[in-house]
Amino acid sequence: MRDSFVIPEGTYIMVEEPMPEITIEKMHALIEQISSERKLASLFAIAWNKAMWIADEAYDFEEGT
């Protein structure tokens, strides 16, 4: 059954911490430089991914959740 699992095209799986060099202070500084919705969306995605990475590490969810 597990061998039949197919990851849909366009799916990305995080295998390491996203952008480990980005700190909350750097994100605050980047907010001041946002000049388009695309840049805002990108910064939101970075923040969201880091938050979910931290939550997963902090709460040590079971594998596969």
PQR file of N, CA, C, O and H, with PARSE charges and radii, in Angstrom:
ATOM      1  N   MET A   1       0.827  -1.193   0.000 -0.4000 1.5000
ATOM      2  CA  MET A   1       0.000   0.000   0.000 -0.0000 2.0000
ATOM      3  C   MET A   1       0.868   1.252   0.000  0.5500 1.7000
ATOM      4  O   MET A   1       0.611   2.181  -0.766 -0.5500 1.4000
ATOM      5  N   ARG A   2       1.882   1.287   0.840 -0.4000 1.5000
ATOM      6  CA  ARG A   2       2.741   2.467   0.928 -0.0000 2.0000
ATOM      7  C   ARG A   2       3.468   2.718  -0.392  0.5500 1.7000
ATOM      8  O   ARG A   2       3.714   3.871  -0.747 -0.5500 1.4000
ATOM      9  H   ARG A   2       2.090   0.533   1.462  0.4000 1.0000
ATOM     10  N   ASP A   3       3.814   1.664  -1.119 -0.4000 1.5000
ATOM     11  CA  ASP A   3       4.514   1.822  -2.387 -0.0000 2.0000
ATOM     12  C   ASP A   3       3.649   2.479  -3.455  0.5500 1.7000
ATOM     13  O   ASP A   3       4.174   3.019  -4.429 -0.5500 1.4000
ATOM     14  H   ASP A   3       3.615   0.727  -0.831  0.4000 1.0000
ATOM     15  N   SER A   4       2.335   2.441  -3.286 -0.4000 1.5000
ATOM     16  CA  SER A   4       1.447   3.004  -4.303 -0.0000 2.0000
ATOM     17  C   SER A   4       1.190   4.496  -4.088  0.5500 1.7000
ATOM     18  O   SER A   4       0.493   5.123  -4.885 -0.5500 1.4000
ATOM     19  H   SER A   4       1.908   2.003  -2.495  0.4000 1.0000
ATOM     20  N   PHE A   5       1.746   5.069  -3.018 -0.4000 1.5000
ATOM     21  CA  PHE A   5       1.539   6.491  -2.745 -0.0000 2.0000
ATOM     22  C   PHE A   5       2.319   7.314  -3.758  0.5500 1.7000
ATOM     23  O   PHE A   5       3.514   7.097  -3.963 -0.5500 1.4000
ATOM     24  H   PHE A   5       2.312   4.559  -2.370  0.4000 1.0000
ATOM     25  N   VAL A   6       1.640   8.250  -4.382 -0.4000 1.5000
ATOM     26  CA  VAL A   6       2.268   9.122  -5.376 -0.0000 2.0000
ATOM     27  C   VAL A   6       2.104  10.560  -4.916  0.5500 1.7000
ATOM     28  O   VAL A   6       1.001  10.990  -4.577 -0.5500 1.4000
ATOM     29  H   VAL A   6       0.669   8.426  -4.216  0.4000 1.0000
ATOM     30  N   ILE A   7       3.193  11.294  -4.906 -0.4000 1.5000
ATOM     31  CA  ILE A   7       3.152  12.714  -4.539 -0.0000 2.0000
ATOM     32  C   ILE A   7       2.704  13.490  -5.771  0.5500 1.7000
ATOM     33  O   ILE A   7       3.327  13.388  -6.828 -0.5500 1.4000
ATOM     34  H   ILE A   7       4.089  10.944  -5.182  0.4000 1.0000
ATOM     35  N   PRO A   8       1.629  14.265  -5.644 -0.5600 1.5000
ATOM     36  CA  PRO A   8       1.130  15.027  -6.798  0.2800 2.0000
ATOM     37  C   PRO A   8       2.171  16.007  -7.331  0.5500 1.7000
ATOM     38  O   PRO A   8       2.953  16.571  -6.566 -0.5500 1.4000
ATOM     39  N   GLU A   9       2.176  16.201  -8.630 -0.4000 1.5000
ATOM     40  CA  GLU A   9       3.094  17.144  -9.265 -0.0000 2.0000
ATOM     41  C   GLU A   9       2.863  18.541  -8.693  0.5500 1.7000
ATOM     42  O   GLU A   9       1.722  18.962  -8.504 -0.5500 1.4000
ATOM     43  H   GLU A   9       1.541  15.743  -9.252  0.4000 1.0000
ATOM     44  N   GLY A  10       3.951  19.253  -8.419 -0.4000 1.5000
ATOM     45  CA  GLY A  10       3.850  20.591  -7.866 -0.0000 2.0000
ATOM     46  C   GLY A  10       3.815  20.623  -6.351  0.5500 1.7000
ATOM     47  O   GLY A  10       3.699  21.694  -5.756 -0.5500 1.4000
ATOM     48  H   GLY A  10       4.878  18.912  -8.572  0.4000 1.0000
ATOM     49  N   THR A  11       3.915  19.460  -5.717 -0.4000 1.5000
ATOM     50  CA  THR A  11       3.926  19.373  -4.254 -0.0000 2.0000
ATOM     51  C   THR A  11       5.358  19.494  -3.760  0.5500 1.7000
ATOM     52  O   THR A  11       6.273  18.902  -4.332 -0.5500 1.4000
ATOM     53  H   THR A  11       4.009  18.590  -6.200  0.4000 1.0000
ATOM     54  N   TYR A  12       5.545  20.260  -2.699 -0.4000 1.5000
ATOM     55  CA  TYR A  12       6.867  20.420  -2.109 -0.0000 2.0000
ATOM     56  C   TYR A  12       6.829  19.908  -0.682  0.5500 1.7000
ATOM     57  O   TYR A  12       5.856  20.141   0.036 -0.5500 1.4000
ATOM     58  H   TYR A  12       4.801  20.741  -2.234  0.4000 1.0000
ATOM     59  N   ILE A  13       7.881  19.210  -0.263 -0.4000 1.5000
ATOM     60  CA  ILE A  13       7.969  18.670   1.088 -0.0000 2.0000
ATOM     61  C   ILE A  13       9.200  19.268   1.749  0.5500 1.7000
ATOM     62  O   ILE A  13      10.307  19.176   1.218 -0.5500 1.4000
ATOM     63  H   ILE A  13       8.670  19.021  -0.847  0.4000 1.0000
ATOM     64  N   MET A  14       9.000  19.893   2.930 -0.4000 1.5000
ATOM     65  CA  MET A  14      10.132  20.475   3.639 -0.0000 2.0000
ATOM     66  C   MET A  14      10.921  19.360   4.325  0.5500 1.7000
ATOM     67  O   MET A  14      10.367  18.586   5.105 -0.5500 1.4000
ATOM     68  H   MET A  14       8.101  19.968   3.362  0.4000 1.0000
ATOM     69  N   VAL A  15      12.204  19.288   4.030 -0.4000 1.5000
ATOM     70  CA  VAL A  15      13.052  18.286   4.655 -0.0000 2.0000
ATOM     71  C   VAL A  15      14.076  18.921   5.593  0.5500 1.7000
ATOM     72  O   VAL A  15      14.792  18.220   6.308 -0.5500 1.4000
ATOM     73  H   VAL A  15      12.654  19.917   3.396  0.4000 1.0000
ATOM     74  N   GLU A  16      14.138  20.233   5.585 -0.4000 1.5000
ATOM     75  CA  GLU A  16      15.024  20.939   6.508 -0.0000 2.0000
ATOM     76  C   GLU A  16      14.403  22.297   6.815  0.5500 1.7000
ATOM     77  O   GLU A  16      13.480  22.738   6.131 -0.5500 1.4000
ATOM     78  H   GLU A  16      13.556  20.802   5.005  0.4000 1.0000
ATOM     79  N   GLU A  17      14.913  22.942   7.834 -0.4000 1.5000
ATOM     80  CA  GLU A  17      14.352  24.222   8.241 -0.0000 2.0000
ATOM     81  C   GLU A  17      14.386  25.222   7.092  0.5500 1.7000
ATOM     82  O   GLU A  17      15.425  25.410   6.459 -0.5500 1.4000
ATOM     83  H   GLU A  17      15.663  22.584   8.390  0.4000 1.0000
ATOM     84  N   PRO A  18      13.243  25.868   6.819 -0.5600 1.5000
ATOM     85  CA  PRO A  18      13.221  26.845   5.729  0.2800 2.0000
ATOM     86  C   PRO A  18      13.956  28.125   6.119  0.5500 1.7000
ATOM     87  O   PRO A  18      13.662  28.725   7.153 -0.5500 1.4000
ATOM     88  N   MET A  19      14.893  28.532   5.304 -0.4000 1.5000
ATOM     89  CA  MET A  19      15.646  29.773   5.471 -0.0000 2.0000
ATOM     90  C   MET A  19      16.137  29.974   6.910  0.5500 1.7000
ATOM     91  O   MET A  19      15.699  30.910   7.579 -0.5500 1.4000
ATOM     92  H   MET A  19      15.131  28.044   4.464  0.4000 1.0000
ATOM     93  N   PRO A  20      17.025  29.124   7.388 -0.5600 1.5000
ATOM     94  CA  PRO A  20      17.474  29.215   8.790  0.2800 2.0000
ATOM     95  C   PRO A  20      18.154  30.529   9.149  0.5500 1.7000
ATOM     96  O   PRO A  20      18.237  30.877  10.327 -0.5500 1.4000
ATOM     97  N   GLU A  21      18.648  31.274   8.137 -0.4000 1.5000
ATOM     98  CA  GLU A  21      19.336  32.539   8.418 -0.0000 2.0000
ATOM     99  C   GLU A  21      18.365  33.691   8.674  0.5500 1.7000
ATOM    100  O   GLU A  21      18.780  34.745   9.156 -0.5500 1.4000
ATOM    101  H   GLU A  21      18.580  30.991   7.180  0.4000 1.0000
ATOM    102  N   ILE A  22      17.088  33.510   8.362 -0.4000 1.5000
ATOM    103  CA  ILE A  22      16.093  34.564   8.563 -0.0000 2.0000
ATOM    104  C   ILE A  22      15.643  34.588  10.022  0.5500 1.7000
ATOM    105  O   ILE A  22      15.203  33.573  10.564 -0.5500 1.4000
ATOM    106  H   ILE A  22      16.751  32.653   7.970  0.4000 1.0000
ATOM    107  N   THR A  23      15.757  35.743  10.642 -0.4000 1.5000
ATOM    108  CA  THR A  23      15.309  35.917  12.026 -0.0000 2.0000
ATOM    109  C   THR A  23      14.076  36.817  12.034  0.5500 1.7000
ATOM    110  O   THR A  23      13.739  37.423  11.017 -0.5500 1.4000
ATOM    111  H   THR A  23      16.114  36.567  10.202  0.4000 1.0000
ATOM    112  N   ILE A  24      13.416  36.901  13.163 -0.4000 1.5000
ATOM    113  CA  ILE A  24      12.249  37.773  13.272 -0.0000 2.0000
ATOM    114  C   ILE A  24      12.654  39.236  13.037  0.5500 1.7000
ATOM    115  O   ILE A  24      11.891  40.008  12.456 -0.5500 1.4000
ATOM    116  H   ILE A  24      13.689  36.408  13.989  0.4000 1.0000
ATOM    117  N   GLU A  25      13.838  39.605  13.483 -0.4000 1.5000
ATOM    118  CA  GLU A  25      14.317  40.973  13.265 -0.0000 2.0000
ATOM    119  C   GLU A  25      14.502  41.253  11.765  0.5500 1.7000
ATOM    120  O   GLU A  25      14.152  42.330  11.283 -0.5500 1.4000
ATOM    121  H   GLU A  25      14.458  38.978  13.955  0.4000 1.0000
ATOM    122  N   LYS A  26      15.051  40.284  11.043 -0.4000 1.5000
ATOM    123  CA  LYS A  26      15.234  40.455   9.599 -0.0000 2.0000
ATOM    124  C   LYS A  26      13.878  40.536   8.890  0.5500 1.7000
ATOM    125  O   LYS A  26      13.714  41.291   7.932 -0.5500 1.4000
ATOM    126  H   LYS A  26      15.336  39.409  11.435  0.4000 1.0000
ATOM    127  N   MET A  27      12.910  39.750   9.373 -0.4000 1.5000
ATOM    128  CA  MET A  27      11.576  39.802   8.761 -0.0000 2.0000
ATOM    129  C   MET A  27      10.928  41.164   8.982  0.5500 1.7000
ATOM    130  O   MET A  27      10.292  41.704   8.077 -0.5500 1.4000
ATOM    131  H   MET A  27      13.043  39.136  10.151  0.4000 1.0000
ATOM    132  N   HIS A  28      11.086  41.716  10.175 -0.4000 1.5000
ATOM    133  CA  HIS A  28      10.554  43.055  10.439 -0.0000 2.0000
ATOM    134  C   HIS A  28      11.184  44.076   9.502  0.5500 1.7000
ATOM    135  O   HIS A  28      10.495  44.963   8.999 -0.5500 1.4000
ATOM    136  H   HIS A  28      11.603  41.277  10.910  0.4000 1.0000
ATOM    137  N   ALA A  29      12.480  43.959   9.264 -0.4000 1.5000
ATOM    138  CA  ALA A  29      13.156  44.878   8.354 -0.0000 2.0000
ATOM    139  C   ALA A  29      12.658  44.690   6.920  0.5500 1.7000
ATOM    140  O   ALA A  29      12.502  45.666   6.185 -0.5500 1.4000
ATOM    141  H   ALA A  29      13.040  43.238   9.672  0.4000 1.0000
ATOM    142  N   LEU A  30      12.408  43.446   6.521 -0.4000 1.5000
ATOM    143  CA  LEU A  30      11.915  43.185   5.166 -0.0000 2.0000
ATOM    144  C   LEU A  30      10.510  43.729   4.951  0.5500 1.7000
ATOM    145  O   LEU A  30      10.165  44.135   3.842 -0.5500 1.4000
ATOM    146  H   LEU A  30      12.535  42.654   7.118  0.4000 1.0000
ATOM    147  N   ILE A  31       9.698  43.741   6.005 -0.4000 1.5000
ATOM    148  CA  ILE A  31       8.338  44.276   5.894 -0.0000 2.0000
ATOM    149  C   ILE A  31       8.382  45.726   5.420  0.5500 1.7000
ATOM    150  O   ILE A  31       7.540  46.158   4.633 -0.5500 1.4000
ATOM    151  H   ILE A  31       9.979  43.411   6.906  0.4000 1.0000
ATOM    152  N   GLU A  32       9.365  46.465   5.904 -0.4000 1.5000
ATOM    153  CA  GLU A  32       9.486  47.877   5.529 -0.0000 2.0000
ATOM    154  C   GLU A  32       9.810  48.048   4.047  0.5500 1.7000
ATOM    155  O   GLU A  32       9.580  49.123   3.491 -0.5500 1.4000
ATOM    156  H   GLU A  32      10.049  46.114   6.543  0.4000 1.0000
ATOM    157  N   GLN A  33      10.340  47.008   3.396 -0.4000 1.5000
ATOM    158  CA  GLN A  33      10.766  47.102   2.004 -0.0000 2.0000
ATOM    159  C   GLN A  33       9.745  46.535   1.018  0.5500 1.7000
ATOM    160  O   GLN A  33       9.990  46.548  -0.188 -0.5500 1.4000
ATOM    161  H   GLN A  33      10.527  46.136   3.847  0.4000 1.0000
ATOM    162  N   ILE A  34       8.623  46.046   1.498 -0.4000 1.5000
ATOM    163  CA  ILE A  34       7.632  45.417   0.618 -0.0000 2.0000
ATOM    164  C   ILE A  34       7.033  46.468  -0.315  0.5500 1.7000
ATOM    165  O   ILE A  34       6.555  47.518   0.115 -0.5500 1.4000
ATOM    166  H   ILE A  34       8.425  46.035   2.478  0.4000 1.0000
ATOM    167  N   SER A  35       7.078  46.147  -1.605 -0.4000 1.5000
ATOM    168  CA  SER A  35       6.560  47.098  -2.593 -0.0000 2.0000
ATOM    169  C   SER A  35       5.518  46.471  -3.519  0.5500 1.7000
ATOM    170  O   SER A  35       5.047  47.116  -4.456 -0.5500 1.4000
ATOM    171  H   SER A  35       7.466  45.294  -1.954  0.4000 1.0000
ATOM    172  N   SER A  36       5.156  45.195  -3.251 -0.4000 1.5000
ATOM    173  CA  SER A  36       4.149  44.552  -4.100 -0.0000 2.0000
ATOM    174  C   SER A  36       3.455  43.439  -3.322  0.5500 1.7000
ATOM    175  O   SER A  36       3.956  42.955  -2.307 -0.5500 1.4000
ATOM    176  H   SER A  36       5.538  44.671  -2.490  0.4000 1.0000
ATOM    177  N   GLU A  37       2.290  43.050  -3.826 -0.4000 1.5000
ATOM    178  CA  GLU A  37       1.564  41.942  -3.199 -0.0000 2.0000
ATOM    179  C   GLU A  37       2.357  40.646  -3.301  0.5500 1.7000
ATOM    180  O   GLU A  37       2.304  39.811  -2.399 -0.5500 1.4000
ATOM    181  H   GLU A  37       1.882  43.443  -4.650  0.4000 1.0000
ATOM    182  N   ARG A  38       3.090  40.478  -4.391 -0.4000 1.5000
ATOM    183  CA  ARG A  38       3.890  39.262  -4.581 -0.0000 2.0000
ATOM    184  C   ARG A  38       4.960  39.137  -3.488  0.5500 1.7000
ATOM    185  O   ARG A  38       5.176  38.056  -2.941 -0.5500 1.4000
ATOM    186  H   ARG A  38       3.134  41.157  -5.124  0.4000 1.0000
ATOM    187  N   LYS A  39       5.622  40.250  -3.179 -0.4000 1.5000
ATOM    188  CA  LYS A  39       6.644  40.234  -2.132 -0.0000 2.0000
ATOM    189  C   LYS A  39       6.010  39.987  -0.767  0.5500 1.7000
ATOM    190  O   LYS A  39       6.576  39.280   0.067 -0.5500 1.4000
ATOM    191  H   LYS A  39       5.447  41.129  -3.623  0.4000 1.0000
ATOM    192  N   LEU A  40       4.836  40.571  -0.543 -0.4000 1.5000
ATOM    193  CA  LEU A  40       4.121  40.341   0.707 -0.0000 2.0000
ATOM    194  C   LEU A  40       3.750  38.869   0.843  0.5500 1.7000
ATOM    195  O   LEU A  40       3.916  38.280   1.912 -0.5500 1.4000
ATOM    196  H   LEU A  40       4.377  41.145  -1.220  0.4000 1.0000
ATOM    197  N   ALA A  41       3.248  38.274  -0.236 -0.4000 1.5000
ATOM    198  CA  ALA A  41       2.880  36.859  -0.216 -0.0000 2.0000
ATOM    199  C   ALA A  41       4.104  35.977   0.036  0.5500 1.7000
ATOM    200  O   ALA A  41       4.013  34.996   0.775 -0.5500 1.4000
ATOM    201  H   ALA A  41       3.114  38.752  -1.104  0.4000 1.0000
ATOM    202  N   SER A  42       5.226  36.307  -0.556 -0.4000 1.5000
ATOM    203  CA  SER A  42       6.453  35.536  -0.354 -0.0000 2.0000
ATOM    204  C   SER A  42       6.916  35.600   1.097  0.5500 1.7000
ATOM    205  O   SER A  42       7.294  34.583   1.678 -0.5500 1.4000
ATOM    206  H   SER A  42       5.300  37.104  -1.156  0.4000 1.0000
ATOM    207  N   LEU A  43       6.885  36.791   1.680 -0.4000 1.5000
ATOM    208  CA  LEU A  43       7.299  36.937   3.070 -0.0000 2.0000
ATOM    209  C   LEU A  43       6.338  36.191   4.003  0.5500 1.7000
ATOM    210  O   LEU A  43       6.767  35.576   4.980 -0.5500 1.4000
ATOM    211  H   LEU A  43       6.578  37.617   1.208  0.4000 1.0000
ATOM    212  N   PHE A  44       5.041  36.248   3.697 -0.4000 1.5000
ATOM    213  CA  PHE A  44       4.063  35.500   4.484 -0.0000 2.0000
ATOM    214  C   PHE A  44       4.351  34.008   4.406  0.5500 1.7000
ATOM    215  O   PHE A  44       4.295  33.316   5.422 -0.5500 1.4000
ATOM    216  H   PHE A  44       4.693  36.747   2.904  0.4000 1.0000
ATOM    217  N   ALA A  45       4.657  33.502   3.214 -0.4000 1.5000
ATOM    218  CA  ALA A  45       4.955  32.075   3.044 -0.0000 2.0000
ATOM    219  C   ALA A  45       6.181  31.674   3.858  0.5500 1.7000
ATOM    220  O   ALA A  45       6.189  30.613   4.481 -0.5500 1.4000
ATOM    221  H   ALA A  45       4.703  34.065   2.388  0.4000 1.0000
ATOM    222  N   ILE A  46       7.201  32.500   3.858 -0.4000 1.5000
ATOM    223  CA  ILE A  46       8.406  32.216   4.643 -0.0000 2.0000
ATOM    224  C   ILE A  46       8.060  32.169   6.122  0.5500 1.7000
ATOM    225  O   ILE A  46       8.457  31.239   6.825 -0.5500 1.4000
ATOM    226  H   ILE A  46       7.194  33.362   3.351  0.4000 1.0000
ATOM    227  N   ALA A  47       7.325  33.162   6.596 -0.4000 1.5000
ATOM    228  CA  ALA A  47       6.948  33.218   8.021 -0.0000 2.0000
ATOM    229  C   ALA A  47       6.080  32.020   8.401  0.5500 1.7000
ATOM    230  O   ALA A  47       6.285  31.411   9.451 -0.5500 1.4000
ATOM    231  H   ALA A  47       7.002  33.917   6.026  0.4000 1.0000
ATOM    232  N   TRP A  48       5.121  31.685   7.555 -0.4000 1.5000
ATOM    233  CA  TRP A  48       4.224  30.558   7.844 -0.0000 2.0000
ATOM    234  C   TRP A  48       5.010  29.245   7.890  0.5500 1.7000
ATOM    235  O   TRP A  48       4.831  28.452   8.814 -0.5500 1.4000
ATOM    236  H   TRP A  48       4.955  32.180   6.702  0.4000 1.0000
ATOM    237  N   ASN A  49       5.866  29.013   6.915 -0.4000 1.5000
ATOM    238  CA  ASN A  49       6.649  27.779   6.888 -0.0000 2.0000
ATOM    239  C   ASN A  49       7.552  27.664   8.109  0.5500 1.7000
ATOM    240  O   ASN A  49       7.680  26.587   8.692 -0.5500 1.4000
ATOM    241  H   ASN A  49       6.011  29.657   6.164  0.4000 1.0000
ATOM    242  N   LYS A  50       8.177  28.769   8.496 -0.4000 1.5000
ATOM    243  CA  LYS A  50       9.036  28.738   9.683 -0.0000 2.0000
ATOM    244  C   LYS A  50       8.204  28.471  10.938  0.5500 1.7000
ATOM    245  O   LYS A  50       8.623  27.710  11.810 -0.5500 1.4000
ATOM    246  H   LYS A  50       8.073  29.644   8.023  0.4000 1.0000
ATOM    247  N   ALA A  51       7.027  29.094  11.032 -0.4000 1.5000
ATOM    248  CA  ALA A  51       6.173  28.879  12.201 -0.0000 2.0000
ATOM    249  C   ALA A  51       5.748  27.411  12.299  0.5500 1.7000
ATOM    250  O   ALA A  51       5.747  26.833  13.385 -0.5500 1.4000
ATOM    251  H   ALA A  51       6.686  29.713  10.324  0.4000 1.0000
ATOM    252  N   MET A  52       5.392  26.820  11.174 -0.4000 1.5000
ATOM    253  CA  MET A  52       4.973  25.412  11.184 -0.0000 2.0000
ATOM    254  C   MET A  52       6.156  24.497  11.494  0.5500 1.7000
ATOM    255  O   MET A  52       5.990  23.473  12.157 -0.5500 1.4000
ATOM    256  H   MET A  52       5.393  27.290  10.291  0.4000 1.0000
ATOM    257  N   TRP A  53       7.343  24.858  11.021 -0.4000 1.5000
ATOM    258  CA  TRP A  53       8.543  24.084  11.317 -0.0000 2.0000
ATOM    259  C   TRP A  53       8.815  24.120  12.824  0.5500 1.7000
ATOM    260  O   TRP A  53       9.095  23.090  13.438 -0.5500 1.4000
ATOM    261  H   TRP A  53       7.478  25.690  10.483  0.4000 1.0000
ATOM    262  N   ILE A  54       8.728  25.304  13.405 -0.4000 1.5000
ATOM    263  CA  ILE A  54       8.963  25.469  14.843 -0.0000 2.0000
ATOM    264  C   ILE A  54       7.910  24.706  15.637  0.5500 1.7000
ATOM    265  O   ILE A  54       8.245  24.034  16.613 -0.5500 1.4000
ATOM    266  H   ILE A  54       8.501  26.141  12.907  0.4000 1.0000
ATOM    267  N   ALA A  55       6.646  24.797  15.237 -0.4000 1.5000
ATOM    268  CA  ALA A  55       5.577  24.083  15.944 -0.0000 2.0000
ATOM    269  C   ALA A  55       5.804  22.577  15.893  0.5500 1.7000
ATOM    270  O   ALA A  55       5.624  21.883  16.893 -0.5500 1.4000
ATOM    271  H   ALA A  55       6.374  25.343  14.444  0.4000 1.0000
ATOM    272  N   ASP A  56       6.197  22.079  14.734 -0.4000 1.5000
ATOM    273  CA  ASP A  56       6.436  20.638  14.607 -0.0000 2.0000
ATOM    274  C   ASP A  56       7.586  20.196  15.504  0.5500 1.7000
ATOM    275  O   ASP A  56       7.520  19.135  16.124 -0.5500 1.4000
ATOM    276  H   ASP A  56       6.343  22.643  13.921  0.4000 1.0000
ATOM    277  N   GLU A  57       8.632  21.000  15.575 -0.4000 1.5000
ATOM    278  CA  GLU A  57       9.770  20.672  16.439 -0.0000 2.0000
ATOM    279  C   GLU A  57       9.401  20.783  17.905  0.5500 1.7000
ATOM    280  O   GLU A  57       9.815  19.952  18.714 -0.5500 1.4000
ATOM    281  H   GLU A  57       8.686  21.862  15.071  0.4000 1.0000
ATOM    282  N   ALA A  58       8.627  21.802  18.258 -0.4000 1.5000
ATOM    283  CA  ALA A  58       8.280  22.050  19.662 -0.0000 2.0000
ATOM    284  C   ALA A  58       7.337  21.001  20.219  0.5500 1.7000
ATOM    285  O   ALA A  58       7.472  20.573  21.366 -0.5500 1.4000
ATOM    286  H   ALA A  58       8.291  22.477  17.601  0.4000 1.0000
ATOM    287  N   TYR A  59       6.373  20.586  19.390 -0.4000 1.5000
ATOM    288  CA  TYR A  59       5.368  19.651  19.875 -0.0000 2.0000
ATOM    289  C   TYR A  59       5.670  18.219  19.512  0.5500 1.7000
ATOM    290  O   TYR A  59       4.983  17.306  19.969 -0.5500 1.4000
ATOM    291  H   TYR A  59       6.263  20.933  18.459  0.4000 1.0000
ATOM    292  N   ASP A  60       6.691  18.004  18.693 -0.4000 1.5000
ATOM    293  CA  ASP A  60       7.148  16.663  18.315 -0.0000 2.0000
ATOM    294  C   ASP A  60       5.983  15.760  17.923  0.5500 1.7000
ATOM    295  O   ASP A  60       5.771  14.698  18.509 -0.5500 1.4000
ATOM    296  H   ASP A  60       7.249  18.746  18.321  0.4000 1.0000
ATOM    297  N   PHE A  61       5.230  16.209  16.914 -0.4000 1.5000
ATOM    298  CA  PHE A  61       4.103  15.421  16.413 -0.0000 2.0000
ATOM    299  C   PHE A  61       4.583  14.069  15.907  0.5500 1.7000
ATOM    300  O   PHE A  61       5.751  13.910  15.551 -0.5500 1.4000
ATOM    301  H   PHE A  61       5.401  17.071  16.438  0.4000 1.0000
ATOM    302  N   GLU A  62       3.688  13.105  15.876 -0.4000 1.5000
ATOM    303  CA  GLU A  62       4.045  11.789  15.367 -0.0000 2.0000
ATOM    304  C   GLU A  62       4.361  11.892  13.877  0.5500 1.7000
ATOM    305  O   GLU A  62       3.830  12.754  13.177 -0.5500 1.4000
ATOM    306  H   GLU A  62       2.739  13.233  16.165  0.4000 1.0000
ATOM    307  N   GLU A  63       5.225  11.009  13.405 -0.4000 1.5000
ATOM    308  CA  GLU A  63       5.606  10.997  12.006 -0.0000 2.0000
ATOM    309  C   GLU A  63       4.367  10.822  11.127  0.5500 1.7000
ATOM    310  O   GLU A  63       3.501   9.994  11.411 -0.5500 1.4000
ATOM    311  H   GLU A  63       5.656  10.308  13.973  0.4000 1.0000
ATOM    312  N   GLY A  64       4.300  11.597  10.080 -0.4000 1.5000
ATOM    313  CA  GLY A  64       3.201  11.488   9.136 -0.0000 2.0000
ATOM    314  C   GLY A  64       2.035  12.405   9.404  0.5500 1.7000
ATOM    315  O   GLY A  64       1.066  12.398   8.644 -0.5500 1.4000
ATOM    316  H   GLY A  64       5.004  12.270   9.849  0.4000 1.0000
ATOM    317  N   THR A  65       2.094  13.209  10.479 -0.4000 1.5000
ATOM    318  CA  THR A  65       0.974  14.113  10.757 -0.0000 2.0000
ATOM    319  C   THR A  65       1.198  15.448  10.085  0.5500 1.7000
ATOM    320  O   THR A  65       0.363  16.346  10.201 -0.5500 1.4000
ATOM    321  H   THR A  65       2.881  13.214  11.097  0.4000 1.0000
TER
END
